[in-house]
Amino acid sequence: MPDCTDSGPPGRCVTTDIEEVLDALPATARVLDAGCGQGVPMLTRANRSTTGIGLDIARAKLHRARTNVPIAPLVHGDMRRLPFRANTFDVVVAKHSIAHVPDRHRHSVFAEFARVLRPGGHLLLLVNDYDWGDASLLEERSNGGLEATRDRLATAGFSLRDDRPLHPQSDSDETAPVQFLRADAVE
């Protein structure tokens, strides 16, 4: 059973959904963990059967990821300008990292995800659907709403394949609703 930090319907863990996508990939597949943070659990899991590459803008997080997942290639970079060639990845995972991108730059992030994904590649997103509370942060870091996220994905050339709310585990500190989105790069 996976270490579940984001749960879906009773007995269902979003990590399971992500693992199902990763398990279906060939061993030659490349997975980008965009906003990888400390590298767990995505880079740990991705490097079991594919090549997982972590990207984060925070050097301190990359340092921790290097300790947690020493075999994973790690790149310091900005999701708005990914330092990879076009058509490099089969899957891009962005687990709660979009919340750290100011709303006015999210279109650039989704366009970059589309650029680096191979045709037919998969984008797996976990986004919090909540307000940050502080009005000054709200303008900068609000998720712009789920409809805005869906619209941005379509504009960037993605076809939405899965879109559903997840509910935090009862023993989790997380109380905000989380949305799981799976989108495919249009071929």
C-alpha positions in Angstrom: 0.0 0.0 0.0 1.5 3.4 -1.0 2.2 6.1 1.6 -0.9 8.1 1.1 -0.7 11.8 1.8 -3.6 12.7 -0.5 -6.7 10.5 -0.5 -9.5 10.2 -2.9 -12.7 8.2 -2.5 -12.8 5.9 0.6 -10.0 3.4 0.3 -8.5 5.2 -2.7 -5.2 7.2 -2.7 -4.2 9.6 -5.4 -0.7 8.1 -5.1 -2.3 5.0 -6.4 -3.6 6.9 -9.4 -0.2 8.3 -10.1 1.4 4.9 -9.7 -1.0 3.4 -12.2 0.2 5.9 -14.8 3.9 5.3 -13.9 3.4 1.5 -13.9 2.0 1.7 -17.5 5.1 3.4 -18.8 8.0 1.7 -20.5 11.3 1.5 -18.7 12.6 4.1 -21.1 10.0 6.7 -20.0 11.1 10.0 -18.5 9.1 11.7 -15.7 9.5 15.3 -14.6 8.5 16.1 -11.0 8.0 19.8 -11.4 8.4 21.5 -8.1 9.8 18.3 -6.6 10.5 19.8 -3.2 12.2 17.1 -1.1 11.8 14.4 -3.8 9.4 12.1 -1.9 7.3 10.3 -2.8 7.2 11.1 -6.5 10.9 10.9 -7.4 11.4 7.8 -5.2 8.5 6.1 -7.0 9.4 7.3 -10.5 12.9 6.1 -10.3 11.8 2.5 -9.4 10.7 1.8 -13.0 11.5 4.9 -15.1 13.8 7.9 -15.1 12.4 10.6 -12.8 14.0 14.0 -12.9 13.3 16.6 -10.2 13.0 20.3 -10.8 12.6 23.0 -8.1 13.4 26.7 -7.8 14.4 26.3 -4.2 18.0 25.2 -3.8 17.4 24.1 -0.2 14.6 21.7 -1.3 16.9 20.3 -4.0 19.6 19.7 -1.4 17.1 17.7 0.7 16.0 15.8 -2.4 19.6 14.9 -3.1 19.8 13.3 0.3 16.4 11.6 0.0 16.7 10.4 -3.6 20.4 10.3 -4.4 19.9 8.5 -7.7 17.6 11.1 -9.1 18.9 13.8 -11.5 17.9 17.2 -10.0 17.7 20.5 -11.8 17.5 24.0 -10.4 15.0 25.9 -12.5 11.7 27.8 -12.9 8.6 26.2 -14.1 7.8 29.3 -16.2 11.0 28.6 -18.3 11.8 24.9 -18.1 15.4 24.1 -19.0 14.6 21.1 -21.1 14.2 20.5 -24.9 10.7 20.1 -26.4 9.2 16.6 -26.3 11.5 15.4 -23.5 9.1 13.8 -21.0 6.4 11.2 -21.1 4.8 12.5 -17.8 4.9 15.7 -15.9 3.8 15.6 -12.2 3.1 18.9 -10.4 2.0 17.9 -6.9 0.9 21.1 -5.1 3.6 23.1 -6.8 1.3 25.2 -8.9 0.1 27.0 -5.8 3.6 28.6 -5.5 3.4 30.2 -8.9 1.7 33.7 -9.1 -1.6 33.4 -10.9 -0.5 35.8 -13.7 2.3 33.3 -14.6 0.4 30.1 -14.6 -0.4 30.2 -18.4 3.4 30.2 -19.0 3.8 27.1 -16.7 1.1 25.1 -18.5 2.5 26.1 -21.9 6.0 25.0 -20.8 4.5 21.6 -19.5 2.9 21.2 -23.0 6.2 22.1 -24.7 8.3 19.5 -22.8 5.8 16.7 -23.0 5.9 14.3 -25.9 2.7 14.1 -27.9 0.3 12.0 -26.0 2.2 12.6 -22.7 0.4 13.0 -19.4 0.2 15.9 -17.0 -0.8 14.9 -13.4 -1.7 17.9 -11.2 -2.8 18.2 -7.6 -4.1 21.7 -6.9 -5.5 23.1 -3.7 -8.9 24.8 -4.2 -8.8 27.4 -1.5 -8.1 31.0 -0.8 -4.9 31.9 1.0 -6.8 34.2 3.3 -4.5 37.3 3.2 -5.9 39.7 0.5 -2.4 40.6 -0.7 -1.4 36.9 -1.1 -4.8 36.2 -2.7 -3.9 38.3 -5.8 -0.5 36.7 -6.2 -1.1 33.1 -5.2 -4.7 32.4 -5.6 -5.3 29.4 -7.9 -7.5 31.6 -10.0 -10.2 28.9 -9.5 -10.5 25.5 -10.9 -12.3 26.8 -14.0 -9.3 29.1 -14.8 -7.0 26.1 -14.4 -9.1 24.0 -16.7 -9.2 26.8 -19.3 -5.5 27.3 -19.1 -4.9 23.6 -19.7 -7.1 23.7 -22.8 -5.4 26.8 -24.0 -2.0 25.2 -23.6 -3.1 22.2 -25.7 -4.2 19.7 -23.1 -7.2 17.4 -23.2 -8.6 16.9 -19.7 -9.0 13.2 -19.0 -9.7 13.1 -15.2 -10.9 15.9 -12.9 -12.1 15.1 -9.4 -12.0 16.3 -5.9 -9.9 14.5 -3.3 -10.6 14.7 0.4 -7.9 14.9 3.0 -7.3 11.9 5.2 -8.8 12.2 8.7 -5.4 12.1 10.3 -3.9 14.7 8.0 -3.2 18.4 8.9 -4.5 19.3 5.4 -8.0 20.6 5.5 -8.3 22.3 2.2 -10.0 20.5 -0.7 -7.6 19.1 -3.3 -8.4 18.5 -6.9 -6.7 15.8 -9.0 -6.4 16.6 -12.7 -5.0 14.4 -15.4 -4.5 15.9 -18.8 -3.0 14.5 -22.0 -0.9 16.5 -24.4 -2.7 16.7 -27.7 -0.9 14.7 -30.4 
